[in-house]
């Protein structure tokens, strides 16, 4: 029988079997770290869970001691510190099972997208994964999940079919269309404030190869490229997902010589059809931008495709793209390291009748800036639609803005039903 860990002679974790890291001990600082440098969490302990029983033991200990409780898989979605609380790391719970006949994957809360893509690839299948293979599956999906196959197949949250959930009172329940349907609805885009997902099942799609990569142009053509892009996206088929990125490239030897240290306008693309078709579709953008400094687009397996993301210090969403907005974005790039303008649309804007609360689906474009630029929010506000997206939202105080008013009201009802005393209060949490 496992022995309880004693933390500062106050907090115990009866039945917990995984490693526990305490302040001042080797491993604590690494275990508490997130990928967001603005978050310097100082939990009372960090507990690495091996299974759902471990998560439950940690949850019950947090309840018994009246301290905050938070779960962290990879640290990508950490925006709020768990100071003085119990931080559960689910990285050891990284199981991935693929059922090729049903086109379903079942994963643990520590699984990363690269592991799922690799497991699905031998069957010619792909998940609706994000920009990086290192991103955690569950947190990304609960927050909506905007992936590079999304214009063809929708948000990752829309593909969830079942979740095993540990509730605030320690009960384990199954959430699906037939079991706790209101909780199932909330989980598919409403975030992690309703329970701890200890297992997630979602649909896979018949995608094996894609045409993908990056093409780099001088930043001096950014305005012409974005103007052409604004018109081009109106007729872009669902099979192609793109973004225009204005970026200052690193000056190290790991960066290709043609763009090393340069300020560039980069086109990112993922197309699920053949290369010839993709190049024909992209031709108007290439004509607007002129000769490329470097073209790294190519056909590869989906599992080998890593598009990279832009760290979010500011985000806005737009339904229209007037010339003045293009000018503002180009000027923002003069003061920022990276500005990424991404096309939404397609299946992202066509939810099914049973879709979860992923909102602002009619958004045409989003812009993410990786640098704090004074005054930029005010400059962009006249053109933005006022919405935001949970996966990209760093400010937990703005959580309500990630949903429509009707969806947020529904989420509040689910919160009151499943977490009446507000136990889950760290991160993006729906108010009761």
C-alpha positions in Angstrom: 0.0 0.0 0.0 1.3 3.4 -0.9 2.2 5.9 1.8 0.8 9.4 1.8 3.2 12.2 1.0 3.5 14.9 3.7 3.9 18.4 2.5 5.1 21.0 5.1 3.3 18.8 7.7 0.0 20.1 6.4 -1.0 18.7 3.0 -1.2 15.0 2.4 -2.0 13.0 -0.7 -3.3 9.7 0.5 -3.1 7.0 -2.2 -1.1 9.1 -4.6 1.5 6.9 -6.3 3.5 9.3 -8.6 6.4 11.6 -7.8 5.8 14.8 -5.8 8.0 17.8 -6.0 8.3 20.3 -3.1 9.7 23.9 -3.0 13.4 23.8 -2.6 13.8 20.3 -3.8 15.5 19.2 -7.1 13.0 19.0 -9.9 10.5 21.5 -8.4 11.4 24.4 -10.5 11.3 22.4 -13.7 8.0 20.7 -12.8 6.2 24.0 -12.0 7.4 25.7 -15.2 5.0 26.6 -18.0 5.7 27.7 -21.5 4.4 31.2 -20.8 7.2 33.3 -19.3 4.7 35.7 -17.8 3.5 32.9 -15.4 5.7 32.1 -12.5 3.6 29.7 -10.6 4.6 28.8 -7.0 2.4 25.8 -6.0 2.7 24.2 -2.6 3.6 21.0 -4.5 3.7 19.6 -7.9 2.4 16.0 -8.3 3.0 13.8 -11.3 0.0 11.6 -11.8 0.3 8.1 -13.2 -3.4 7.5 -13.6 -6.9 8.8 -12.9 -6.8 7.5 -9.3 -3.7 9.7 -8.7 -5.5 12.8 -10.2 -8.5 12.0 -7.9 -6.2 11.7 -4.8 -4.7 15.1 -5.6 -8.1 16.7 -6.2 -9.5 15.4 -2.9 -6.4 16.6 -1.1 -6.9 20.1 -2.5 -10.5 20.0 -1.4 -9.7 18.8 2.1 -7.0 21.5 2.5 -8.9 24.4 0.8 -6.1 25.2 -1.6 -6.1 25.9 -5.4 -6.0 23.0 -7.8 -4.7 23.0 -11.3 -3.8 20.5 -14.1 -0.9 21.0 -16.5 0.0 18.6 -19.3 2.6 20.4 -21.4 2.3 24.0 -20.1 1.2 25.5 -23.4 -2.1 26.7 -22.1 -1.0 27.9 -18.7 -2.0 31.5 -18.1 -2.7 31.7 -14.4 -0.4 30.8 -11.5 -1.4 28.1 -9.0 0.3 29.8 -6.1 0.0 27.8 -2.8 -2.0 25.1 -4.4 -1.6 21.6 -5.8 -0.4 21.5 -9.4 -1.0 18.1 -11.1 1.2 17.2 -14.1 -0.5 14.7 -16.4 2.5 14.1 -18.7 3.0 10.5 -17.6 -0.6 9.8 -18.6 0.2 9.9 -22.4 -1.5 6.8 -23.7 -2.7 6.9 -27.4 -4.9 4.2 -28.9 -6.2 4.3 -32.5 -9.2 2.4 -33.7 -8.7 2.5 -37.5 -12.1 0.9 -38.3 -14.0 3.5 -36.3 -11.5 6.3 -37.1 -11.3 7.1 -33.5 -8.4 8.0 -31.2 -8.5 7.6 -27.4 -5.9 9.5 -25.5 -4.8 10.2 -21.9 -4.6 13.8 -20.6 -0.8 13.9 -21.1 -0.8 13.0 -24.8 0.7 15.4 -27.3 -0.4 15.9 -30.9 2.8 14.5 -32.4 2.1 11.2 -30.7 -1.4 11.0 -32.0 -0.4 11.9 -35.6 2.3 9.3 -35.5 -0.1 6.6 -34.3 -2.8 7.5 -36.8 -0.4 7.8 -39.8 0.0 4.1 -40.6 -3.7 3.9 -41.2 -3.8 6.9 -43.5 -5.6 8.9 -40.8 -4.9 12.3 -39.2 -6.2 14.2 -36.1 -7.3 17.8 -36.1 -4.0 18.8 -34.5 -2.5 22.2 -33.8 0.6 24.1 -35.1 3.1 22.1 -33.1 3.5 18.4 -32.3 4.4 19.2 -28.7 1.1 20.8 -27.9 -1.1 18.8 -25.5 -4.2 17.2 -27.0 -6.7 17.7 -24.2 -6.2 21.3 -23.3 -6.1 22.3 -26.9 -9.3 20.5 -27.7 -11.2 21.8 -24.7 -10.3 25.3 -25.7 -11.7 24.8 -29.2 -8.7 23.7 -31.2 -8.0 25.7 -34.4 -5.9 23.4 -36.5 -4.5 23.3 -40.0 -7.2 20.9 -41.2 -9.9 23.0 -39.6 -11.2 24.7 -42.7 -11.9 21.2 -44.1 -13.1 19.4 -41.0 -13.9 22.0 -38.3 -12.6 22.7 -34.8 -11.0 19.9 -32.8 -13.7 20.3 -30.2 -16.4 19.4 -32.8 -14.8 16.0 -33.3 -14.9 14.9 -29.7 -17.2 11.9 -29.1 -16.6 10.9 -25.5 -14.7 12.1 -22.4 -14.0 10.5 -19.0 -14.3 13.4 -16.5 -13.3 13.7 -12.8 -15.7 16.1 -11.2 -15.1 18.6 -8.5 -16.6 16.3 -5.8 -14.4 13.4 -6.9 -16.9 11.5 -9.0 -15.8 10.0 -12.3 -18.4 10.3 -15.1 -18.6 9.7 -18.8 -19.6 12.7 -20.9 -21.0 12.0 -24.4 -24.1 12.7 -26.4 -26.0 10.1 -24.4 -24.4 10.6 -21.0 -24.3 13.9 -19.2 -25.0 15.7 -22.5 -24.9 19.1 -21.0 -21.4 18.5 -19.6 -20.4 17.0 -23.0 -21.6 20.2 -24.7 -19.6 22.5 -22.3 -16.4 20.5 -22.7 -16.3 20.9 -26.5 -14.9 24.4 -26.5 -15.8 25.7 -23.0 -12.4 25.0 -21.5 -11.3 22.9 -18.5 -13.3 24.6 -15.7 -15.9 21.9 -15.4 -13.8 18.9 -14.5 -10.6 17.1 -15.2 -10.7 15.1 -18.4 -8.8 11.8 -17.8 -9.5 10.3 -21.2 -10.7 11.8 -24.5 -12.0 10.1 -27.6 -12.3 12.0 -30.9 -12.6 11.4 -34.7 -9.8 11.0 -37.1 -9.9 11.9 -40.8 -8.6 10.2 -44.0 -5.5 12.4 -44.6 -2.1 10.9 -45.2 -0.2 13.4 -47.3 -0.4 17.2 -47.5 1.3 20.0 -49.5 2.6 22.3 -46.8 5.4 24.6 -45.8 6.5 28.2 -46.0 7.4 30.7 -48.7 9.3 33.8 -47.9 9.1 37.2 -49.6 10.7 40.6 -48.7 8.7 42.5 -46.1 8.5 45.5 -48.4 5.8 43.7 -50.3 3.7 43.0 -47.2 0.9 45.5 -48.0 0.6 44.2 -51.6 0.6 40.6 -50.4 -2.0 41.3 -47.7 -4.3 43.2 -50.1 -4.2 40.3 -52.6 -4.7 37.8 -49.7 -7.8 39.7 -48.5 -9.4 39.1 -51.9 -8.0 35.7 -52.5 -9.5 34.1 -49.4 -13.0 34.7 -50.7 -12.7 31.9 -53.2 -10.2 29.6 -51.4 -11.5 26.1 -51.1 -11.9 24.4 -47.8 -9.0 22.1 -48.6 -6.4 24.9 -48.2 -5.4 26.6 -45.0 -3.1 29.6 -45.0 -1.6 32.5 -43.0 0.5 35.5 -43.8 3.3 36.1 -41.3 5.3 39.3 -41.0 8.4 38.2 -39.2 12.0 39.2 -38.2 13.9 36.0 -38.9 16.7 34.8 -36.5 20.2 35.6 -37.4 21.6 32.2 -36.4 23.0 29.5 -38.6 19.9 27.4 -38.1 18.0 29.8 -40.3 18.4 29.3 -44.1 20.9 31.8 -45.5 18.4 33.3 -47.9 16.3 34.7 -45.1 18.8 34.8 -42.2 18.4 38.0 -40.2 15.9 39.4 -42.7 12.5 40.9 -42.1 10.1 38.8 -44.3 6.5 38.4 -45.4 5.9 34.6 -45.1 3.0 32.6 -46.5 2.2 29.4 -44.5 0.1 26.8 -46.3 -1.4 23.3 -45.7 -3.3 21.8 -48.6 -4.9 18.4 -48.5 -4.8 18.0 -52.3 -2.0 17.5 -54.8 0.9 19.8 -55.1 0.0 21.0 -58.6 -3.5 22.0 -57.5 -2.0 23.9 -54.5 0.5 25.8 -56.6 -2.3 26.8 -59.0 -4.4 28.1 -56.1 -1.5 30.0 -54.6 -0.3 31.6 -57.9 -2.2 34.9 -57.4 -0.4 35.4 -54.1 2.9 34.7 -55.6 2.2 37.1 -58.4 1.3 39.9 -55.9 4.4 39.3 -53.9 7.0 38.8 -56.7 9.9 36.4 -56.6 10.3 34.4 -53.4 13.4 34.7 -51.3 12.9 31.1 -50.4 10.2 28.5 -51.1 10.0 25.6 -48.7 6.6 24.3 -49.7 6.5 20.6 -50.5 4.5 17.4 -50.2 5.0 15.4 -47.0 3.1 13.2 -44.6 0.7 15.0 -42.4 2.5 13.4 -39.3 5.7 15.1 -40.4 4.1 18.5 -40.8 4.9 21.1 -38.2 3.7 24.6 -39.0 4.9 26.4 -35.9 2.9 28.9 -34.0 3.2 32.6 -32.9 3.3 33.2 -29.1 0.3 35.3 -28.3 0.8 38.7 -26.6 -2.2 40.3 -28.4 -4.9 38.8 -30.6 -7.9 40.3 -32.5 -10.4 38.8 -34.8 -11.8 40.5 -38.0 -14.9 40.0 -40.2 -13.8 42.7 -42.7 -10.3 43.7 -43.9 -10.3 47.4 -45.0 -7.2 49.0 -46.4 -6.7 50.9 -43.1 -6.5 47.6 -41.2 -3.8 46.3 -43.6 -1.8 49.4 -43.0 -2.1 49.1 -39.3 -0.9 45.4 -39.4 2.0 46.3 -41.6 3.0 49.1 -39.2 2.6 46.8 -36.2 5.2 44.5 -37.8 7.7 47.3 -37.7 7.5 47.2 -33.9 6.9 43.5 -33.3 8.9 40.4 -33.8 6.0 38.5 -35.5 2.5 39.3 -36.7 0.5 36.3 -38.0 -2.7 36.9 -40.0 -4.6 33.7 -40.4 -7.6 32.8 -42.6 -10.5 31.0 -40.8 -13.8 30.2 -42.7 -14.7 26.9 -44.4 -16.0 24.2 -42.0 -14.9 26.3 -39.0 -17.9 28.5 -39.8 -20.4 25.7 -40.4 -21.1 24.1 -37.1 -23.3 21.0 -36.8 -26.6 21.2 -34.8 -25.0 19.5 -31.8 -21.8 21.7 -31.8 -20.2 22.9 -28.6 -19.7 26.5 -27.5 -16.8 27.4 -29.7 -17.9 30.8 -30.8 -17.1 33.7 -33.2 -17.1 31.0 -35.9 -18.0 33.6 -38.6 -14.6 35.3 -38.1 -12.8 35.9 -41.4 -9.2 36.5 -40.2 -7.3 36.6 -36.9 -4.1 38.5 -36.1 -1.7 37.4 -33.4 1.2 39.6 -32.3 4.0 38.1 -30.3 5.3 41.4 -28.8 3.7 43.8 -26.4 3.3 46.9 -28.7 2.1 50.0 -26.8 -1.1 51.4 -28.3 -1.6 48.5 -30.8 -4.9 47.3 -29.1 -6.4 50.8 -29.5 -5.2 51.0 -33.2 -6.8 47.6 -34.0 -10.0 48.0 -32.0 -12.0 49.9 -34.7 -11.7 47.0 -37.1 -12.0 44.0 -34.8 -15.2 42.1 -34.1 -14.7 42.2 -30.3 -14.3 38.4 -29.9 -11.4 36.3 -28.9 -10.6 32.6 -28.9 -10.0 30.6 -25.7 -6.8 28.8 -27.0 -5.2 32.2 -27.8 -6.5 34.2 -24.8 -3.8 35.0 -22.2 -6.0 37.2 -20.0 -8.3 35.0 -17.9 -10.4 38.1 -17.0 -11.6 38.1 -20.6 -12.9 34.5 -20.7 -16.5 35.6 -21.3 -15.4 37.3 -24.5 -14.5 34.0 -26.0 -18.2 33.0 -26.2 -21.5 34.3 -27.5 -23.8 35.7 -24.8 -26.1 32.7 -25.2 -23.3 30.1 -25.0 -21.8 31.8 -22.0 -25.2 31.7 -20.2 -25.4 28.0 -21.0 -21.8 27.4 -19.7 -22.7 29.2 -16.4 -25.6 26.8 -16.0 -23.3 23.8 -16.5 -20.8 25.3 -14.1 -23.4 25.7 -11.4 -24.6 22.1 -11.9 -21.2 20.4 -11.9 -19.0 22.7 -9.8 -21.4 24.5 -7.5 -18.8 25.7 -5.1 -16.3 26.9 -7.7 -13.6 24.4 -6.9 -12.0 24.7 -10.4 -10.9 28.4 -10.3 -7.5 28.5 -11.8 -7.2 29.5 -15.5 -10.0 30.2 -17.9 -13.0 29.6 -15.7 -16.6 30.4 -16.4 -18.2 32.3 -13.6 -21.2 30.8 -11.8 
